[in-house]
């Protein structure tokens, strides 16, 4: 899969919103700081590709409404 500059920028922007004092676990790759993950995404290396894939999957699932109970919104009978 080819990652466009727009996709890389989107993932970087989402990562920039993470708390700076937390580390994020990326499977068997280990734990990384926010700035480390941003560097990996910009390089589009193995870890960066994994983070891009995770973020794109998350956004796709949000679009499909997977994270929301469809019955909790709308009219309450």
Jmol script that loads the backbone (N, CA, C; Angstrom):
load data "model"
ATOM      1  N   UNK A   1       0.848  -1.179   0.000  1.00  0.00           N
ATOM      2  CA  UNK A   1       0.000   0.000   0.000  1.00  0.00           C
ATOM      3  C   UNK A   1       0.893   1.241   0.000  1.00  0.00           C
ATOM      4  N   UNK A   2       0.553   2.181  -0.849  1.00  0.00           N
ATOM      5  CA  UNK A   2       1.304   3.434  -0.924  1.00  0.00           C
ATOM      6  C   UNK A   2       0.629   4.484  -0.040  1.00  0.00           C
ATOM      7  N   UNK A   3       1.427   5.189   0.733  1.00  0.00           N
ATOM      8  CA  UNK A   3       0.892   6.216   1.624  1.00  0.00           C
ATOM      9  C   UNK A   3       1.193   7.587   1.036  1.00  0.00           C
ATOM     10  N   UNK A   4       0.160   8.346   0.759  1.00  0.00           N
ATOM     11  CA  UNK A   4       0.320   9.680   0.185  1.00  0.00           C
ATOM     12  C   UNK A   4       0.790  10.653   1.264  1.00  0.00           C
ATOM     13  N   UNK A   5       1.376  11.780   0.853  1.00  0.00           N
ATOM     14  CA  UNK A   5       1.765  12.796   1.836  1.00  0.00           C
ATOM     15  C   UNK A   5       0.584  13.278   2.686  1.00  0.00           C
ATOM     16  N   UNK A   6      -0.606  13.297   2.106  1.00  0.00           N
ATOM     17  CA  UNK A   6      -1.790  13.723   2.851  1.00  0.00           C
ATOM     18  C   UNK A   6      -2.118  12.746   3.974  1.00  0.00           C
ATOM     19  N   UNK A   7      -1.975  11.464   3.701  1.00  0.00           N
ATOM     20  CA  UNK A   7      -2.235  10.456   4.734  1.00  0.00           C
ATOM     21  C   UNK A   7      -1.193  10.560   5.841  1.00  0.00           C
ATOM     22  N   UNK A   8       0.060  10.712   5.462  1.00  0.00           N
ATOM     23  CA  UNK A   8       1.126  10.861   6.456  1.00  0.00           C
ATOM     24  C   UNK A   8       0.849  12.091   7.320  1.00  0.00           C
ATOM     25  N   UNK A   9       0.481  13.208   6.692  1.00  0.00           N
ATOM     26  CA  UNK A   9       0.191  14.438   7.439  1.00  0.00           C
ATOM     27  C   UNK A   9      -0.992  14.249   8.390  1.00  0.00           C
ATOM     28  N   UNK A  10      -2.005  13.517   7.944  1.00  0.00           N
ATOM     29  CA  UNK A  10      -3.171  13.255   8.789  1.00  0.00           C
ATOM     30  C   UNK A  10      -2.778  12.453  10.020  1.00  0.00           C
ATOM     31  N   UNK A  11      -1.995  11.404   9.830  1.00  0.00           N
ATOM     32  CA  UNK A  11      -1.579  10.566  10.954  1.00  0.00           C
ATOM     33  C   UNK A  11      -0.678  11.354  11.898  1.00  0.00           C
ATOM     34  N   UNK A  12       0.230  12.150  11.356  1.00  0.00           N
ATOM     35  CA  UNK A  12       1.085  12.994  12.197  1.00  0.00           C
ATOM     36  C   UNK A  12       0.235  13.954  13.021  1.00  0.00           C
ATOM     37  N   UNK A  13      -0.756  14.566  12.399  1.00  0.00           N
ATOM     38  CA  UNK A  13      -1.629  15.505  13.119  1.00  0.00           C
ATOM     39  C   UNK A  13      -2.373  14.793  14.252  1.00  0.00           C
ATOM     40  N   UNK A  14      -2.844  13.586  14.009  1.00  0.00           N
ATOM     41  CA  UNK A  14      -3.539  12.836  15.062  1.00  0.00           C
ATOM     42  C   UNK A  14      -2.579  12.467  16.182  1.00  0.00           C
ATOM     43  N   UNK A  15      -1.358  12.080  15.835  1.00  0.00           N
ATOM     44  CA  UNK A  15      -0.373  11.731  16.859  1.00  0.00           C
ATOM     45  C   UNK A  15       0.034  12.948  17.692  1.00  0.00           C
ATOM     46  N   UNK A  16       0.049  14.113  17.093  1.00  0.00           N
ATOM     47  CA  UNK A  16       0.428  15.326  17.820  1.00  0.00           C
ATOM     48  C   UNK A  16      -0.552  15.645  18.948  1.00  0.00           C
ATOM     49  N   UNK A  17      -1.745  15.084  18.880  1.00  0.00           N
ATOM     50  CA  UNK A  17      -2.751  15.304  19.923  1.00  0.00           C
ATOM     51  C   UNK A  17      -2.605  14.362  21.112  1.00  0.00           C
ATOM     52  N   UNK A  18      -1.702  13.401  21.017  1.00  0.00           N
ATOM     53  CA  UNK A  18      -1.473  12.486  22.139  1.00  0.00           C
ATOM     54  C   UNK A  18      -0.712  13.206  23.252  1.00  0.00           C
ATOM     55  N   UNK A  19      -0.912  12.786  24.500  1.00  0.00           N
ATOM     56  CA  UNK A  19      -0.146  13.367  25.607  1.00  0.00           C
ATOM     57  C   UNK A  19       1.349  13.097  25.424  1.00  0.00           C
ATOM     58  N   UNK A  20       2.169  14.093  25.687  1.00  0.00           N
ATOM     59  CA  UNK A  20       3.617  13.959  25.506  1.00  0.00           C
ATOM     60  C   UNK A  20       4.265  13.071  26.554  1.00  0.00           C
ATOM     61  N   UNK A  21       3.616  12.919  27.702  1.00  0.00           N
ATOM     62  CA  UNK A  21       4.223  12.166  28.795  1.00  0.00           C
ATOM     63  C   UNK A  21       3.877  10.676  28.781  1.00  0.00           C
ATOM     64  N   UNK A  22       3.185  10.216  27.759  1.00  0.00           N
ATOM     65  CA  UNK A  22       2.785   8.806  27.674  1.00  0.00           C
ATOM     66  C   UNK A  22       3.552   8.104  26.569  1.00  0.00           C
ATOM     67  N   UNK A  23       3.763   6.801  26.734  1.00  0.00           N
ATOM     68  CA  UNK A  23       4.353   5.990  25.681  1.00  0.00           C
ATOM     69  C   UNK A  23       3.270   5.095  25.097  1.00  0.00           C
ATOM     70  N   UNK A  24       3.385   4.829  23.811  1.00  0.00           N
ATOM     71  CA  UNK A  24       2.399   4.026  23.113  1.00  0.00           C
ATOM     72  C   UNK A  24       3.047   2.717  22.701  1.00  0.00           C
ATOM     73  N   UNK A  25       2.378   1.616  23.004  1.00  0.00           N
ATOM     74  CA  UNK A  25       2.873   0.299  22.644  1.00  0.00           C
ATOM     75  C   UNK A  25       2.440  -0.021  21.221  1.00  0.00           C
ATOM     76  N   UNK A  26       3.387  -0.469  20.415  1.00  0.00           N
ATOM     77  CA  UNK A  26       3.103  -0.850  19.034  1.00  0.00           C
ATOM     78  C   UNK A  26       3.463  -2.328  18.880  1.00  0.00           C
ATOM     79  N   UNK A  27       2.550  -3.163  19.329  1.00  0.00           N
ATOM     80  CA  UNK A  27       2.730  -4.600  19.219  1.00  0.00           C
ATOM     81  C   UNK A  27       4.078  -5.084  19.702  1.00  0.00           C
ATOM     82  N   UNK A  28       4.706  -5.928  18.917  1.00  0.00           N
ATOM     83  CA  UNK A  28       5.986  -6.515  19.292  1.00  0.00           C
ATOM     84  C   UNK A  28       7.161  -5.554  19.082  1.00  0.00           C
ATOM     85  N   UNK A  29       6.882  -4.372  18.517  1.00  0.00           N
ATOM     86  CA  UNK A  29       7.945  -3.387  18.290  1.00  0.00           C
ATOM     87  C   UNK A  29       8.380  -2.705  19.581  1.00  0.00           C
ATOM     88  N   UNK A  30       7.510  -2.678  20.579  1.00  0.00           N
ATOM     89  CA  UNK A  30       7.841  -2.046  21.849  1.00  0.00           C
ATOM     90  C   UNK A  30       7.039  -0.777  22.092  1.00  0.00           C
ATOM     91  N   UNK A  31       7.530   0.038  23.029  1.00  0.00           N
ATOM     92  CA  UNK A  31       6.853   1.283  23.394  1.00  0.00           C
ATOM     93  C   UNK A  31       7.623   2.468  22.831  1.00  0.00           C
ATOM     94  N   UNK A  32       6.858   3.502  22.438  1.00  0.00           N
ATOM     95  CA  UNK A  32       7.451   4.666  21.797  1.00  0.00           C
ATOM     96  C   UNK A  32       6.825   5.944  22.332  1.00  0.00           C
ATOM     97  N   UNK A  33       7.636   6.987  22.374  1.00  0.00           N
ATOM     98  CA  UNK A  33       7.113   8.302  22.732  1.00  0.00           C
ATOM     99  C   UNK A  33       6.354   8.872  21.528  1.00  0.00           C
ATOM    100  N   UNK A  34       5.595   9.896  21.781  1.00  0.00           N
ATOM    101  CA  UNK A  34       4.854  10.555  20.722  1.00  0.00           C
ATOM    102  C   UNK A  34       5.799  11.039  19.620  1.00  0.00           C
ATOM    103  N   UNK A  35       6.898  11.680  20.005  1.00  0.00           N
ATOM    104  CA  UNK A  35       7.824  12.205  18.998  1.00  0.00           C
ATOM    105  C   UNK A  35       8.500  11.086  18.211  1.00  0.00           C
ATOM    106  N   UNK A  36       8.793   9.963  18.878  1.00  0.00           N
ATOM    107  CA  UNK A  36       9.364   8.817  18.159  1.00  0.00           C
ATOM    108  C   UNK A  36       8.389   8.297  17.101  1.00  0.00           C
ATOM    109  N   UNK A  37       7.120   8.175  17.478  1.00  0.00           N
ATOM    110  CA  UNK A  37       6.123   7.684  16.528  1.00  0.00           C
ATOM    111  C   UNK A  37       5.971   8.634  15.351  1.00  0.00           C
ATOM    112  N   UNK A  38       5.965   9.916  15.620  1.00  0.00           N
ATOM    113  CA  UNK A  38       5.858  10.904  14.539  1.00  0.00           C
ATOM    114  C   UNK A  38       7.041  10.757  13.586  1.00  0.00           C
ATOM    115  N   UNK A  39       8.242  10.580  14.126  1.00  0.00           N
ATOM    116  CA  UNK A  39       9.428  10.381  13.282  1.00  0.00           C
ATOM    117  C   UNK A  39       9.290   9.126  12.412  1.00  0.00           C
ATOM    118  N   UNK A  40       8.805   8.038  13.008  1.00  0.00           N
ATOM    119  CA  UNK A  40       8.638   6.795  12.254  1.00  0.00           C
ATOM    120  C   UNK A  40       7.602   6.959  11.144  1.00  0.00           C
ATOM    121  N   UNK A  41       6.507   7.666  11.439  1.00  0.00           N
ATOM    122  CA  UNK A  41       5.475   7.885  10.425  1.00  0.00           C
ATOM    123  C   UNK A  41       6.035   8.734   9.288  1.00  0.00           C
ATOM    124  N   UNK A  42       6.771   9.774   9.611  1.00  0.00           N
ATOM    125  CA  UNK A  42       7.349  10.629   8.570  1.00  0.00           C
ATOM    126  C   UNK A  42       8.339   9.866   7.699  1.00  0.00           C
ATOM    127  N   UNK A  43       9.068   8.909   8.285  1.00  0.00           N
ATOM    128  CA  UNK A  43      10.024   8.092   7.527  1.00  0.00           C
ATOM    129  C   UNK A  43       9.318   6.996   6.724  1.00  0.00           C
ATOM    130  N   UNK A  44       8.092   6.701   7.112  1.00  0.00           N
ATOM    131  CA  UNK A  44       7.305   5.607   6.537  1.00  0.00           C
ATOM    132  C   UNK A  44       8.100   4.298   6.600  1.00  0.00           C
ATOM    133  N   UNK A  45       8.731   4.074   7.740  1.00  0.00           N
ATOM    134  CA  UNK A  45       9.437   2.816   7.948  1.00  0.00           C
ATOM    135  C   UNK A  45       8.444   1.770   8.462  1.00  0.00           C
ATOM    136  N   UNK A  46       8.934   0.631   8.889  1.00  0.00           N
ATOM    137  CA  UNK A  46       8.046  -0.465   9.302  1.00  0.00           C
ATOM    138  C   UNK A  46       7.096  -0.048  10.429  1.00  0.00           C
ATOM    139  N   UNK A  47       7.619   0.643  11.425  1.00  0.00           N
ATOM    140  CA  UNK A  47       6.783   1.097  12.543  1.00  0.00           C
ATOM    141  C   UNK A  47       5.830   2.183  12.071  1.00  0.00           C
ATOM    142  N   UNK A  48       6.316   3.081  11.245  1.00  0.00           N
ATOM    143  CA  UNK A  48       5.462   4.138  10.695  1.00  0.00           C
ATOM    144  C   UNK A  48       4.314   3.572   9.883  1.00  0.00           C
ATOM    145  N   UNK A  49       4.602   2.573   9.061  1.00  0.00           N
ATOM    146  CA  UNK A  49       3.545   1.936   8.263  1.00  0.00           C
ATOM    147  C   UNK A  49       2.500   1.292   9.165  1.00  0.00           C
ATOM    148  N   UNK A  50       2.956   0.668  10.260  1.00  0.00           N
ATOM    149  CA  UNK A  50       2.022   0.039  11.200  1.00  0.00           C
ATOM    150  C   UNK A  50       1.111   1.100  11.830  1.00  0.00           C
ATOM    151  N   UNK A  51       1.701   2.219  12.244  1.00  0.00           N
ATOM    152  CA  UNK A  51       0.905   3.289  12.852  1.00  0.00           C
ATOM    153  C   UNK A  51      -0.082   3.884  11.856  1.00  0.00           C
ATOM    154  N   UNK A  52       0.350   4.067  10.614  1.00  0.00           N
ATOM    155  CA  UNK A  52      -0.551   4.591   9.584  1.00  0.00           C
ATOM    156  C   UNK A  52      -1.711   3.628   9.374  1.00  0.00           C
ATOM    157  N   UNK A  53      -1.418   2.334   9.287  1.00  0.00           N
ATOM    158  CA  UNK A  53      -2.473   1.330   9.091  1.00  0.00           C
ATOM    159  C   UNK A  53      -3.456   1.327  10.256  1.00  0.00           C
ATOM    160  N   UNK A  54      -2.943   1.407  11.475  1.00  0.00           N
ATOM    161  CA  UNK A  54      -3.808   1.424  12.661  1.00  0.00           C
ATOM    162  C   UNK A  54      -4.722   2.653  12.634  1.00  0.00           C
ATOM    163  N   UNK A  55      -4.155   3.803  12.341  1.00  0.00           N
ATOM    164  CA  UNK A  55      -4.961   5.035  12.304  1.00  0.00           C
ATOM    165  C   UNK A  55      -6.003   4.989  11.198  1.00  0.00           C
ATOM    166  N   UNK A  56      -5.638   4.490  10.013  1.00  0.00           N
ATOM    167  CA  UNK A  56      -6.604   4.398   8.920  1.00  0.00           C
ATOM    168  C   UNK A  56      -7.722   3.422   9.252  1.00  0.00           C
ATOM    169  N   UNK A  57      -7.384   2.301   9.884  1.00  0.00           N
ATOM    170  CA  UNK A  57      -8.422   1.353  10.318  1.00  0.00           C
ATOM    171  C   UNK A  57      -9.355   2.002  11.328  1.00  0.00           C
ATOM    172  N   UNK A  58      -8.777   2.728  12.293  1.00  0.00           N
ATOM    173  CA  UNK A  58      -9.585   3.403  13.302  1.00  0.00           C
ATOM    174  C   UNK A  58     -10.542   4.396  12.640  1.00  0.00           C
ATOM    175  N   UNK A  59     -10.044   5.198  11.710  1.00  0.00           N
ATOM    176  CA  UNK A  59     -10.897   6.189  11.045  1.00  0.00           C
ATOM    177  C   UNK A  59     -11.984   5.518  10.209  1.00  0.00           C
ATOM    178  N   UNK A  60     -11.657   4.407   9.556  1.00  0.00           N
ATOM    179  CA  UNK A  60     -12.666   3.673   8.787  1.00  0.00           C
ATOM    180  C   UNK A  60     -13.775   3.153   9.708  1.00  0.00           C
ATOM    181  N   UNK A  61     -13.379   2.597  10.847  1.00  0.00           N
ATOM    182  CA  UNK A  61     -14.373   2.079  11.788  1.00  0.00           C
ATOM    183  C   UNK A  61     -15.235   3.189  12.363  1.00  0.00           C
ATOM    184  N   UNK A  62     -14.635   4.340  12.615  1.00  0.00           N
ATOM    185  CA  UNK A  62     -15.432   5.480  13.096  1.00  0.00           C
ATOM    186  C   UNK A  62     -16.454   5.886  12.046  1.00  0.00           C
ATOM    187  N   UNK A  63     -16.032   5.922  10.791  1.00  0.00           N
ATOM    188  CA  UNK A  63     -16.939   6.283   9.699  1.00  0.00           C
ATOM    189  C   UNK A  63     -18.118   5.320   9.632  1.00  0.00           C
ATOM    190  N   UNK A  64     -17.839   4.048   9.889  1.00  0.00           N
ATOM    191  CA  UNK A  64     -18.883   3.025   9.849  1.00  0.00           C
ATOM    192  C   UNK A  64     -19.744   3.020  11.101  1.00  0.00           C
ATOM    193  N   UNK A  65     -19.383   3.827  12.099  1.00  0.00           N
ATOM    194  CA  UNK A  65     -20.177   3.917  13.310  1.00  0.00           C
ATOM    195  C   UNK A  65     -19.942   2.793  14.298  1.00  0.00           C
ATOM    196  N   UNK A  66     -18.854   2.062  14.151  1.00  0.00           N
ATOM    197  CA  UNK A  66     -18.589   0.908  15.004  1.00  0.00           C
ATOM    198  C   UNK A  66     -18.439   1.310  16.465  1.00  0.00           C
ATOM    199  N   UNK A  67     -17.923   2.512  16.739  1.00  0.00           N
ATOM    200  CA  UNK A  67     -17.643   2.926  18.107  1.00  0.00           C
ATOM    201  C   UNK A  67     -18.837   3.583  18.794  1.00  0.00           C
ATOM    202  N   UNK A  68     -19.936   3.691  18.091  1.00  0.00           N
ATOM    203  CA  UNK A  68     -21.099   4.358  18.663  1.00  0.00           C
ATOM    204  C   UNK A  68     -22.293   3.421  18.665  1.00  0.00           C
ATOM    205  N   UNK A  69     -23.025   3.440  19.754  1.00  0.00           N
ATOM    206  CA  UNK A  69     -24.271   2.690  19.811  1.00  0.00           C
ATOM    207  C   UNK A  69     -25.300   3.501  19.035  1.00  0.00           C
ATOM    208  N   UNK A  70     -25.727   3.010  17.910  1.00  0.00           N
ATOM    209  CA  UNK A  70     -26.640   3.766  17.058  1.00  0.00           C
ATOM    210  C   UNK A  70     -27.961   4.059  17.759  1.00  0.00           C
ATOM    211  N   UNK A  71     -28.293   3.305  18.790  1.00  0.00           N
ATOM    212  CA  UNK A  71     -29.553   3.510  19.493  1.00  0.00           C
ATOM    213  C   UNK A  71     -29.441   4.575  20.563  1.00  0.00           C
ATOM    214  N   UNK A  72     -28.225   4.994  20.892  1.00  0.00           N
ATOM    215  CA  UNK A  72     -28.070   5.995  21.941  1.00  0.00           C
ATOM    216  C   UNK A  72     -28.270   7.412  21.415  1.00  0.00           C
ATOM    217  N   UNK A  73     -28.330   7.567  20.103  1.00  0.00           N
ATOM    218  CA  UNK A  73     -28.556   8.865  19.496  1.00  0.00           C
ATOM    219  C   UNK A  73     -29.935   8.882  18.875  1.00  0.00           C
ATOM    220  N   UNK A  74     -30.516  10.040  18.718  1.00  0.00           N
ATOM    221  CA  UNK A  74     -31.809  10.152  18.082  1.00  0.00           C
ATOM    222  C   UNK A  74     -32.918  10.251  19.106  1.00  0.00           C
ATOM    223  N   UNK A  75     -34.105   9.920  18.674  1.00  0.00           N
ATOM    224  CA  UNK A  75     -35.272  10.084  19.547  1.00  0.00           C
ATOM    225  C   UNK A  75     -35.291   9.008  20.624  1.00  0.00           C
ATOM    226  N   UNK A  76     -35.730   9.410  21.773  1.00  0.00           N
ATOM    227  CA  UNK A  76     -35.882   8.476  22.893  1.00  0.00           C
ATOM    228  C   UNK A  76     -37.370   8.256  23.110  1.00  0.00           C
ATOM    229  N   UNK A  77     -37.819   7.053  22.912  1.00  0.00           N
ATOM    230  CA  UNK A  77     -39.252   6.745  23.046  1.00  0.00           C
ATOM    231  C   UNK A  77     -39.588   6.311  24.453  1.00  0.00           C
TER     232      UNK A  77
END
end "model"
wireframe off; spacefill off
backbone 0.3
color backbone group
